[in-house]
Amino acid sequence: MLETPEDTLDPSDWNAFRLQGHRMLDDMIDYLEHLRDQPVWQPMPDEVRDSFRQALDDVPSDLAKTHELFLKDVLPYALGNVHPGFMGWVHGGGTPVGMLAEMLAGGLNANLGGRDQSPIEIERQVVQWVRRLFNFPETASGLFVTGTSMANLIGVLIARTARLGTDVRHTGIAANGQQLVAYTSAGAHISIVQAMDIAGFGSAALRMIPVDQLHQMDIAALERAIAEDKKAGMTPFFIAGTVGTVGVGAIDNLQAIAELCERESIWFHVDGAYGALAMLAPDIAPRLQGIGRADSIAFDFHKWGQVPYDAGFILVRDGELHHNAFASPAAYLKRETRGMAAGSPWPCDFGPDLSRGFRALKTWFTLKVYGEEKLGRVISNTCALAQHMKRRIEAEPQLELLAPVALNIVCFRYRSEDADRVNADLVVALQESGIAAPSTTTINGQLAIRAAIVNHRTTVSDIDALIDATLELGGIAARSACS
């Protein structure tokens, strides 16, 4: 049966659609403009949650009515990471520019798996900019992915190929007979463990190296672990250093790790999920000395880079090895020198995804519109705010700092009997207050309030509001625990 005009998904009335689109855009701009008038987060009522468990209506809904449902039932109950008072996890705040770029990307609907098209040139230009930022060679490769969790997995897989050769893609890791082992800090992100699991090595093949008093990977302990594994007949192949540990924001001694990897012929990977982009901040970048010696770097533009979710990235020094670790020829992906199938190598040759969204556009817009200098100032400011929070905590006898403040993460607690219980209740009370939203972690066996200052909108007043609310609600929580 031939299609009729009614079968299209385009609007029957473009003018009406245009007006509704403008209303939707205006609502989101209003939302961002007036964030401070809203709570950071608020619990979702049961009736709203139940509404999302209903079956799909048989009759299509009007766009305007669906938009009204979004405004009523979705927007008020989001996590709130765009809000300046959000400090719960390392989430970027996004920007109005990034939001508009996402709209453009959605309209273009490009698949960046491959072929000869301008969106891929945008991604390649960002790769070029990233190479320069980290002082990598022109032969280095880069790829947008969902986030650092995927980038860390790709790093492990490339390191596997570097150690065992490309035959491992056919024969598997067991065929070579070597027992490969990897190393990372006890403070590293769980995605390193997951990467070893997914790659087929198993989490037991990952050595969790203890940290020192600065929460950095203990280099002497790392050297001992490598020596013991080699003596036992195992093959060390991968070390992941961290720039900005998830718990306290510590920076591993990258220079020492780089020298060790070079000496032992081990792949040096850096998990810089949020911390790697500190290279944009001249006052912080020197603390990342050694990152330019890495074999691969994983990081997120959607954290300190303030790009809307998601925009992860991996940079690999040896672009040819990166290509050989993933490229998979197929008849339906045949390359040409002319026409739409030109432009090889394609992004799909450097990772597992053939269908890929246009993540590069919102990143490209962010870098072009704001510039590296301004983004660097945002990063520096979040670290300065963390130091202000540290000073406020040290000035309050009822509060206790639980870890050094290396970058932009502050871990502290309210002093009281049964402190773990009190601080757990206190964090929930802070979140439900709508004033500020920290999270929790565990430092040396003690439950800590964890404030991660990532949002470019956060100011001194937001830090003071969190500390003032902590003192007020902490007293209530402590009295409640004693009653």
HUHUGI-V779414 format. One record per pair of residues at least 12 apart in sequence whose ideal C-beta (glycine too) atoms are under 10 Angstrom apart, sorted by sequence separation. I is the first residue (numbers start at 1). J is the second residue. If there is no record, write none. Layout:
I&J, I&J
//
This chain:
79&91, 81&93, 82&94, 110&122, 128&140, 130&142, 157&169, 164&176, 184&196, 194&206, 209&221, 210&222, 240&252, 241&253, 242&254, 257&269, 258&270, 275&287, 276&288, 279&291, 299&311, 300&312, 301&313, 389&401, 393&405, 400&412, 401&413, 414&426, 426&438, 427&439, 428&440, 438&450, 439&451, 451&463, 81&94, 82&95, 127&140, 129&142, 160&173, 163&176, 182&195, 190&203, 193&206, 209&222, 226&239, 239&252, 241&254, 257&270, 275&288, 278&291, 279&292, 299&312, 300&313, 333&346, 347&360, 399&412, 400&413, 413&426, 414&427, 427&440, 438&451, 439&452, 453&466, 105&119, 127&141, 128&142, 164&178, 182&196, 192&206, 207&221, 209&223, 222&236, 241&255, 254&268, 298&312, 299&313, 335&349, 390&404, 391&405, 399&413, 400&414, 413&427, 426&440, 437&451, 438&452, 127&142, 163&178, 181&196, 193&208, 207&222, 209&224, 210&225, 241&256, 242&257, 276&291, 298&313, 299&314, 333&348, 390&405, 398&413, 399&414, 400&415, 436&451, 451&466, 126&142, 127&143, 164&180, 180&196, 192&208, 209&225, 241&257, 254&270, 272&288, 275&291, 297&313, 298&314, 299&315, 333&349, 389&405, 396&412, 398&414, 399&415, 424&440, 451&467, 82&99, 105&122, 127&144, 141&158, 163&180, 182&199, 208&225, 209&226, 222&239, 240&257, 241&258, 297&314, 298&315, 327&344, 393&410, 398&415, 423&440, 449&466, 51&69, 124&142, 126&144, 188&206, 207&225, 239&257, 252&270, 254&272, 270&288, 276&294, 279&297, 296&314, 297&315, 298&316, 327&345, 387&405, 392&410, 393&411, 394&412, 396&414, 397&415, 398&416, 123&142, 180&199, 182&201, 207&226, 222&241, 239&258, 241&260, 252&271, 272&291, 296&315, 297&316, 327&346, 386&405, 389&408, 393&412, 396&415, 400&419, 430&449, 451&470, 123&143, 160&180, 180&200, 181&201, 188&208, 241&261, 270&290, 279&299, 295&315, 296&316, 297&317, 328&348, 329&349, 386&406, 389&409, 390&410, 392&412, 393&413, 420&440, 427&447, 51&72, 52&73, 123&144, 159&180, 180&201, 182&203, 186&207, 187&208, 188&209, 207&228, 239&260, 251&272, 270&291, 276&297, 278&299, 294&315, 295&316, 296&317, 326&347, 327&348, 328&349, 333&354, 386&407, 387&408, 389&410, 426&447, 427&448, 430&451, 449&470, 51&73, 52&74, 160&182, 179&201, 183&205, 184&206, 186&208, 187&209, 207&229, 217&239, 239&261, 268&290, 270&292, 272&294, 276&298, 277&299, 294&316, 295&317, 296&318, 323&345, 326&348, 327&349, 383&405, 386&408, 388&410, 390&412, 420&442, 427&449, 436&458, 159&182, 181&204, 182&205, 183&206, 184&207, 185&208, 186&209, 187&210, 188&211, 217&240, 238&261, 252&275, 268&291, 270&293, 276&299, 277&300, 281&304, 294&317, 295&318, 322&345, 326&349, 327&350, 383&406, 385&408, 386&409, 387&410, 389&412, 423&446, 424&447, 426&449, 427&450, 48&72, 49&73, 156&180, 181&205, 182&206, 183&207, 184&208, 185&209, 186&210, 187&211, 205&229, 217&241, 236&260, 251&275, 270&294, 275&299, 276&300, 277&301, 280&304, 293&317, 325&349, 326&350, 328&352, 330&354, 383&407, 384&408, 386&410, 423&447, 48&73, 180&205, 181&206, 182&207, 183&208, 184&209, 185&210, 186&211, 216&241, 217&242, 236&261, 239&264, 246&271, 249&274, 250&275, 268&293, 269&294, 270&295, 271&296, 272&297, 273&298, 274&299, 280&305, 292&317, 296&321, 320&345, 324&349, 325&350, 326&351, 382&407, 383&408, 385&410, 420&445, 422&447, 423&448, 424&449, 449&474, 47&73, 48&74, 156&182, 173&199, 174&200, 179&205, 181&207, 183&209, 185&211, 216&242, 245&271, 249&275, 268&294, 269&295, 270&296, 271&297, 272&298, 273&299, 274&300, 277&303, 278&304, 295&321, 296&322, 319&345, 323&349, 324&350, 325&351, 326&352, 328&354, 382&408, 383&409, 412&438, 420&446, 421&447, 423&449, 436&462, 173&200, 185&212, 207&234, 215&242, 237&264, 239&266, 240&267, 241&268, 242&269, 243&270, 244&271, 246&273, 251&278, 267&294, 268&295, 269&296, 270&297, 271&298, 272&299, 273&300, 276&303, 277&304, 295&322, 322&349, 323&350, 326&353, 381&408, 382&409, 411&438, 413&440, 419&446, 420&447, 435&462, 436&463, 45&73, 48&76, 49&77, 172&200, 173&201, 187&215, 217&245, 236&264, 237&265, 238&266, 239&267, 240&268, 241&269, 242&270, 243&271, 244&272, 245&273, 246&274, 267&295, 268&296, 269&297, 270&298, 271&299, 272&300, 274&302, 275&303, 276&304, 277&305, 322&350, 379&407, 380&408, 410&438, 419&447, 420&448, 438&466, 44&73, 48&77, 186&215, 187&216, 188&217, 205&234, 207&236, 216&245, 236&265, 237&266, 238&267, 239&268, 240&269, 241&270, 242&271, 243&272, 244&273, 266&295, 267&296, 268&297, 269&298, 270&299, 273&302, 274&303, 275&304, 276&305, 277&306, 322&351, 379&408, 411&440, 419&448, 436&465, 437&466, 44&74, 185&215, 187&217, 209&239, 215&245, 222&252, 236&266, 237&267, 238&268, 239&269, 240&270, 241&271, 242&272, 243&273, 244&274, 245&275, 273&303, 274&304, 411&441, 413&443, 435&465, 436&466, 45&76, 112&143, 185&216, 186&217, 211&242, 222&253, 235&266, 236&267, 238&269, 239&270, 240&271, 241&272, 242&273, 243&274, 244&275, 258&289, 259&290, 262&293, 272&303, 273&304, 274&305, 319&350, 411&442, 412&443, 435&466, 436&467, 438&469, 44&76, 45&77, 112&144, 152&184, 168&200, 173&205, 185&217, 186&218, 205&237, 206&238, 207&239, 215&247, 243&275, 244&276, 258&290, 261&293, 272&304, 409&441, 411&443, 433&465, 436&468, 438&470, 44&77, 184&217, 185&218, 205&238, 215&248, 217&250, 219&252, 223&256, 242&275, 243&276, 244&277, 251&284, 254&287, 255&288, 257&290, 258&291, 261&294, 413&446, 435&468, 436&469, 42&76, 43&77, 44&78, 183&217, 206&240, 211&245, 214&248, 215&249, 216&250, 217&251, 218&252, 219&253, 222&256, 226&260, 230&264, 242&276, 243&277, 244&278, 254&288, 255&289, 256&290, 258&292, 259&293, 261&295, 316&350, 413&447, 435&469, 436&470, 41&76, 42&77, 186&221, 215&250, 216&251, 217&252, 218&253, 222&257, 226&261, 243&278, 254&289, 255&290, 258&293, 411&446, 413&448, 414&449, 434&469, 435&470, 41&77, 42&78, 152&188, 156&192, 159&195, 185&221, 201&237, 211&247, 214&250, 215&251, 216&252, 217&253, 219&255, 220&256, 243&279, 251&287, 252&288, 253&289, 254&290, 255&291, 257&293, 258&294, 277&313, 314&350, 411&447, 412&448, 413&449, 430&466, 433&469, 38&75, 39&76, 41&78, 152&189, 155&192, 185&222, 201&238, 211&248, 214&251, 215&252, 216&253, 217&254, 219&256, 223&260, 226&263, 227&264, 251&288, 253&290, 254&291, 257&294, 258&295, 276&313, 314&351, 411&448, 412&449, 413&450, 435&472, 38&76, 41&79, 42&80, 152&190, 153&191, 156&194, 157&195, 183&221, 184&222, 212&250, 214&252, 216&254, 219&257, 222&260, 226&264, 251&289, 252&290, 254&292, 255&293, 403&441, 410&448, 411&449, 412&450, 435&473, 24&63, 40&79, 41&80, 152&191, 153&192, 156&195, 160&199, 183&222, 199&238, 211&250, 214&253, 217&256, 251&290, 254&293, 273&312, 276&315, 402&441, 410&449, 411&450, 412&451, 430&469, 433&472, 23&63, 24&64, 27&67, 31&71, 40&80, 41&81, 149&189, 151&191, 152&192, 155&195, 156&196, 159&199, 160&200, 216&256, 217&257, 219&259, 223&263, 226&266, 251&291, 254&294, 402&442, 403&443, 410&450, 411&451, 429&469, 430&470, 433&473, 23&64, 39&80, 40&81, 148&189, 149&190, 150&191, 152&193, 153&194, 154&195, 156&197, 157&198, 160&201, 211&252, 212&253, 216&257, 219&260, 223&264, 272&313, 402&443, 403&444, 409&450, 410&451, 411&452, 429&470, 432&473, 20&62, 21&63, 28&70, 38&80, 40&82, 41&83, 149&191, 152&194, 153&195, 156&198, 157&199, 183&225, 196&238, 401&443, 402&444, 409&451, 410&452, 430&472, 20&63, 24&67, 27&70, 28&71, 40&83, 148&191, 149&192, 152&195, 153&196, 156&199, 157&200, 183&226, 195&238, 209&252, 272&315, 403&446, 408&451, 409&452, 410&453, 426&469, 427&470, 429&472, 430&473, 20&64, 23&67, 27&71, 31&75, 38&82, 39&83, 40&84, 41&85, 147&191, 148&192, 151&195, 152&196, 153&197, 155&199, 156&200, 181&225, 196&240, 243&287, 244&288, 402&446, 408&452, 409&453, 426&470, 429&473, 430&474, 19&64, 31&76, 35&80, 38&83, 40&85, 41&86, 149&194, 150&195, 153&198, 154&199, 156&201, 181&226, 195&240, 243&288, 269&314, 270&315, 402&447, 403&448, 407&452, 408&453, 409&454, 428&473, 429&474, 17&63, 21&67, 24&70, 39&85, 40&86, 149&195, 152&198, 153&199, 183&229, 192&238, 311&357, 313&359, 400&446, 402&448, 405&451, 407&453, 408&454, 427&473, 16&63, 20&67, 24&71, 28&75, 31&78, 35&82, 36&83, 38&85, 40&87, 41&88, 182&229, 243&290, 269&316, 310&357, 312&359, 313&360, 401&448, 402&449, 403&450, 423&470, 426&473, 429&476, 430&477, 16&64, 27&75, 35&83, 36&84, 40&88, 150&198, 181&229, 192&240, 243&291, 311&359, 400&448, 402&450, 425&473, 426&474, 429&477, 35&84, 36&85, 149&198, 180&229, 181&230, 191&240, 241&290, 268&317, 310&359, 311&360, 425&474, 426&475, 428&477, 32&82, 35&85, 156&206, 179&229, 192&242, 241&291, 267&317, 309&359, 311&361, 313&363, 399&449, 408&458, 426&476, 427&477, 31&82, 32&83, 35&86, 181&232, 189&240, 243&294, 267&318, 308&359, 311&362, 423&474, 425&476, 426&477, 429&480, 11&63, 188&240, 307&359, 310&362, 311&363, 422&474, 425&477, 426&478, 179&232, 181&234, 183&236, 188&241, 189&242, 241&294, 307&360, 309&362, 410&463, 422&475, 424&477, 425&478, 179&233, 180&234, 181&235, 182&236, 183&237, 184&238, 185&239, 188&242, 240&294, 243&297, 307&361, 308&362, 422&476, 423&477, 426&480, 178&233, 179&234, 180&235, 181&236, 182&237, 183&238, 184&239, 185&240, 187&242, 189&244, 191&246, 239&294, 243&298, 244&299, 307&362, 308&363, 311&366, 412&467, 422&477, 423&478, 425&480, 426&481, 178&234, 179&235, 180&236, 181&237, 182&238, 183&239, 184&240, 185&241, 189&245, 190&246, 239&295, 240&296, 241&297, 243&299, 307&363, 393&449, 410&466, 414&470, 421&477, 422&478, 425&481, 178&235, 180&237, 181&238, 182&239, 183&240, 184&241, 185&242, 188&245, 189&246, 238&295, 302&359, 305&362, 307&364, 413&470, 414&471, 421&478, 422&479, 35&93, 177&235, 180&238, 182&240, 183&241, 184&242, 187&245, 188&246, 189&247, 238&296, 240&298, 301&359, 305&363, 307&365, 308&366, 393&451, 412&470, 416&474, 422&480, 176&235, 178&237, 186&245, 187&246, 188&247, 244&303, 301&360, 307&366, 414&473, 415&474, 416&475, 418&477, 419&478, 421&480, 422&481, 185&245, 187&247, 244&304, 302&362, 306&366, 307&367, 414&474, 418&478, 421&481, 422&482, 32&93, 186&247, 187&248, 301&362, 302&363, 305&366, 413&474, 414&475, 416&477, 417&478, 32&94, 187&249, 301&363, 305&367, 389&451, 416&478, 419&481, 32&95, 33&96, 187&250, 414&477, 415&478, 416&479, 418&481, 32&96, 188&252, 302&366, 306&370, 389&453, 414&478, 417&481, 418&482, 185&250, 187&252, 301&366, 305&370, 386&451, 388&453, 416&481, 417&482, 301&367, 385&451, 386&452, 416&482, 29&96, 32&99, 185&252, 386&453, 28&96, 31&99, 184&252, 307&375, 385&453, 392&460, 399&467, 306&375, 384&453, 29&99, 305&375, 382&452, 383&453, 385&455, 28&99, 29&100, 164&235, 304&375, 382&453, 388&459, 389&460, 392&463, 396&467, 399&470, 28&100, 163&235, 185&257, 304&376, 306&378, 381&453, 382&454, 388&460, 391&463, 392&464, 395&467, 396&468, 398&470, 399&471, 163&236, 164&237, 305&378, 306&379, 382&455, 385&458, 389&462, 390&463, 398&471, 25&99, 163&237, 183&257, 195&269, 301&375, 304&378, 305&379, 382&456, 385&459, 389&463, 392&466, 393&467, 396&470, 25&100, 28&103, 162&237, 163&238, 304&379, 379&454, 381&456, 385&460, 388&463, 389&464, 392&467, 396&471, 399&474, 162&238, 195&271, 303&379, 378&454, 382&458, 384&460, 387&463, 388&464, 392&468, 398&474, 160&237, 183&260, 192&269, 378&455, 379&456, 381&458, 385&462, 386&463, 389&466, 393&470, 398&475, 25&103, 159&237, 160&238, 183&261, 304&382, 378&456, 381&459, 385&463, 389&467, 392&470, 396&474, 24&103, 159&238, 192&271, 377&456, 378&457, 381&460, 388&467, 392&471, 158&238, 159&239, 191&271, 378&458, 398&478, 156&237, 159&240, 375&456, 21&103, 156&238, 189&271, 191&273, 374&456, 155&238, 183&266, 188&271, 156&240, 182&266, 189&273, 155&240, 181&266, 182&267, 184&269, 185&271, 370&456, 182&269, 184&271, 280&367, 152&240, 280&371, 281&372, 282&373, 285&376, 280&372, 281&373, 284&376, 279&372, 280&373, 283&376, 280&374, 281&375, 282&376, 283&377, 285&379, 277&372, 280&375, 281&376, 282&377, 284&379, 280&376, 281&377, 283&379, 284&380, 279&376, 280&377, 281&378, 283&380, 277&375, 278&376, 280&378, 281&379, 282&380, 90&189, 277&376, 280&379, 281&380, 284&383, 279&379, 280&380, 281&381, 283&383, 277&378, 278&379, 281&382, 283&384, 163&265, 277&379, 278&380, 281&383, 162&265, 163&266, 195&298, 304&407, 162&266, 163&267, 275&379, 278&382, 304&408, 162&267, 274&379, 278&383, 161&267, 192&298, 159&266, 160&267, 191&298, 159&267, 274&382, 158&267, 159&268, 189&298, 159&269, 156&267, 158&269, 155&267, 155&268, 156&269, 155&269, 154&269, 155&270, 155&271, 152&269, 151&269, 152&270, 152&271, 287&406, 151&271, 287&407, 151&272, 152&273, 149&271, 151&273, 284&406, 148&271, 284&407, 148&272, 149&273, 284&408, 148&273, 147&273, 148&274, 281&407, 148&276, 278&407, 278&408, 275&406, 275&407, 162&295, 274&407, 275&408, 162&296, 249&383, 274&408, 275&409, 274&409, 134&270, 159&295, 158&295, 159&296, 249&386, 134&272, 158&296, 155&294, 155&295, 156&296, 155&296, 134&276, 154&296, 155&297, 133&276, 155&298, 133&277, 135&279, 152&296, 154&298, 134&279, 151&296, 153&298, 130&276, 133&279, 151&297, 152&298, 130&277, 133&280, 151&298, 150&298, 151&299, 306&454, 130&279, 148&297, 149&298, 151&300, 303&452, 306&455, 148&298, 304&454, 306&456, 147&298, 148&299, 149&300, 303&454, 306&457, 133&285, 147&299, 148&300, 302&454, 304&456, 145&298, 147&300, 250&403, 90&244, 134&288, 142&296, 146&300, 147&301, 148&302, 248&402, 249&403, 250&404, 140&295, 141&296, 142&297, 145&300, 147&302, 148&303, 166&321, 169&324, 248&403, 249&404, 251&406, 90&246, 135&291, 136&292, 140&296, 146&302, 147&303, 158&314, 162&318, 169&325, 247&403, 248&404, 249&405, 250&406, 251&407, 89&246, 134&291, 135&292, 140&297, 144&301, 168&325, 169&326, 248&405, 249&406, 250&407, 133&291, 134&292, 135&293, 136&294, 154&312, 158&316, 166&324, 169&327, 245&403, 248&406, 249&407, 90&249, 133&292, 134&293, 155&314, 158&317, 162&321, 165&324, 166&325, 169&328, 248&407, 249&408, 250&409, 134&294, 136&296, 150&310, 152&312, 154&314, 155&315, 158&318, 161&321, 162&322, 249&409, 136&297, 151&312, 153&314, 155&316, 161&322, 166&327, 245&406, 248&409, 249&410, 147&309, 150&312, 151&313, 152&314, 154&316, 159&321, 162&324, 244&406, 245&407, 247&409, 248&410, 249&411, 134&297, 146&309, 147&310, 149&312, 150&313, 151&314, 158&321, 161&324, 162&325, 243&406, 244&407, 246&409, 248&411, 133&297, 146&310, 147&311, 148&312, 150&314, 151&315, 158&322, 161&325, 243&407, 244&408, 245&409, 247&411, 134&299, 145&310, 146&311, 147&312, 148&313, 151&316, 157&322, 158&323, 160&325, 161&326, 244&409, 144&310, 145&311, 146&312, 147&313, 148&314, 158&324, 159&325, 130&297, 144&311, 145&312, 155&322, 158&325, 144&312, 145&313, 154&322, 157&325, 158&326, 130&299, 143&312, 144&313, 145&314, 157&326, 143&313, 144&314, 130&301, 142&313, 143&314, 154&325, 142&314, 143&315, 154&326, 141&314, 142&315, 143&316, 141&315, 142&316, 126&301, 140&315, 141&316, 140&316, 141&317, 139&316, 140&317, 141&318, 142&319, 139&317, 140&318, 141&319, 274&452, 136&315, 139&318, 140&319, 141&320, 143&322, 136&316, 137&317, 139&319, 141&321, 142&322, 274&454, 134&315, 136&317, 137&318, 138&319, 139&320, 141&322, 92&274, 133&315, 137&319, 140&322, 141&323, 90&273, 91&274, 130&313, 134&317, 136&319, 139&322, 143&326, 90&274, 130&314, 131&315, 90&275, 126&311, 130&315, 127&313, 131&317, 126&313, 127&315, 131&319, 215&403, 216&404, 214&403, 215&404, 123&313, 213&403, 214&404, 216&406, 213&404, 215&406, 127&319, 158&350, 214&406, 248&441, 157&351, 247&441, 157&352, 246&441, 247&442, 248&443, 154&350, 215&411, 247&443, 154&351, 153&351, 154&352, 153&352, 151&351, 248&448, 150&351, 247&448, 249&450, 150&352, 248&450, 98&301, 144&347, 150&353, 247&450, 249&452, 98&302, 141&345, 143&347, 246&450, 248&452, 249&453, 102&307, 142&347, 143&348, 145&350, 101&307, 102&308, 141&347, 143&349, 144&350, 145&351, 246&452, 98&305, 101&308, 102&309, 143&350, 144&351, 145&352, 146&353, 92&300, 94&302, 98&306, 100&308, 141&349, 142&350, 143&351, 145&353, 244&452, 91&300, 92&301, 93&302, 97&306, 98&307, 99&308, 141&350, 144&353, 90&300, 92&302, 93&303, 95&305, 97&307, 98&308, 141&351, 143&353, 146&356, 91&302, 92&303, 95&306, 97&308, 98&309, 145&356, 146&357, 90&302, 91&303, 92&304, 94&306, 95&307, 96&308, 144&356, 90&303, 92&305, 93&306, 94&307, 95&308, 98&311, 143&356, 144&357, 146&359, 89&303, 90&304, 92&306, 94&308, 144&358, 145&359, 92&307, 93&308, 94&309, 144&359, 92&308, 143&359, 144&360, 92&309, 91&309, 115&333, 92&311, 114&333, 116&335, 124&343, 144&363, 113&333, 115&335, 116&336, 127&347, 81&302, 114&335, 115&336, 116&337, 116&338, 121&343, 116&339, 117&340, 120&343, 124&347, 127&350, 115&339, 116&340, 123&347, 115&340, 116&341, 117&342, 82&308, 114&340, 115&341, 116&342, 117&343, 120&346, 114&341, 115&342, 116&343, 120&347, 81&309, 114&342, 115&343, 116&344, 119&347, 215&443, 114&343, 115&344, 215&444, 114&344, 116&346, 114&345, 115&346, 114&346, 115&347, 113&346, 114&347, 115&348, 123&356, 126&359, 127&360, 130&363, 112&346, 113&347, 114&348, 126&360, 129&363, 112&347, 113&348, 114&349, 123&358, 125&360, 126&361, 129&364, 111&347, 112&348, 113&349, 120&356, 122&358, 123&359, 124&360, 111&348, 119&356, 122&359, 123&360, 126&363, 130&367, 113&351, 119&357, 120&358, 122&360, 123&361, 126&364, 129&367, 119&358, 121&360, 122&361, 125&364, 129&368, 133&372, 113&353, 114&354, 119&359, 120&360, 123&363, 126&366, 132&372, 112&353, 113&354, 119&360, 122&363, 123&364, 126&367, 111&353, 112&354, 113&355, 114&356, 119&361, 122&364, 125&367, 111&354, 112&355, 113&356, 122&365, 125&368, 129&372, 111&355, 112&356, 111&356, 112&357, 119&364, 110&356, 111&357, 112&358, 110&357, 111&358, 112&359, 109&357, 110&358, 112&360, 109&358, 112&361, 108&358, 110&360, 106&357, 110&361, 105&357, 106&358, 105&358, 108&361, 104&358, 105&359, 102&357, 105&360, 106&361, 102&358, 105&361, 101&358, 102&359, 104&361, 105&362, 104&362, 101&360, 102&361, 103&362, 101&361, 102&362, 105&365, 101&362, 104&365, 100&362, 101&363, 98&361, 99&362, 101&364, 102&365, 98&362, 101&365, 97&362, 98&363, 100&365, 101&366, 99&365, 95&362, 98&365, 101&368, 94&362, 97&365, 98&366, 101&369, 97&366, 100&369, 95&365, 95&366, 97&368, 98&369, 94&366, 97&369, 98&370, 96&369, 97&370, 95&369, 95&370, 93&378, 92&378, 87&382, 87&385, 87&386, 87&389, 90&408, 90&409, 87&408, 87&409, 87&410, 88&427, 88&430, 87&430, 88&431, 85&430, 86&431, 85&433, 88&436, 89&437, 85&434, 87&436, 88&437, 89&438, 90&439, 85&435, 86&436, 87&437, 88&438, 89&439, 80&431, 83&434, 85&436, 86&437, 87&438, 88&439, 84&436, 85&437, 86&438, 87&439, 88&440, 83&436, 85&438, 86&439, 80&434, 83&437, 81&437, 80&437, 79&437, 90&450, 89&450, 91&452, 93&454, 94&455, 95&456, 87&449, 88&450, 90&452, 92&454, 93&455, 94&456, 95&457, 87&450, 88&451, 89&452, 90&453, 91&454, 92&455, 93&456, 94&457, 87&451, 88&452, 90&454, 91&455, 92&456, 93&457, 86&451, 87&452, 89&454, 93&458, 86&452, 87&453, 88&454, 86&453, 87&454, 86&454, 87&455, 84&453, 86&455, 85&455, 84&455, 86&457, 87&458, 83&455, 84&456, 85&457, 86&458, 81&454, 82&455, 84&457, 85&458, 81&455, 83&457, 84&458, 82&457, 83&458, 84&459, 87&462, 85&461, 86&462, 87&463, 84&461, 85&462, 84&462, 85&463, 83&462, 84&463, 87&466, 85&465, 84&465, 85&466, 85&469, 43&431, 41&430, 42&431, 43&432, 40&430, 41&431, 42&432, 40&431, 41&432, 42&433, 39&431, 40&432, 41&433, 42&434, 39&432, 40&433, 41&434, 39&433, 40&434, 39&434, 40&435, 41&436, 38&434, 39&435, 40&436, 41&437, 39&436, 40&437, 39&437, 40&438, 35&455, 36&457, 35&457, 40&462, 36&459, 32&457, 36&461, 36&462, 40&466
//
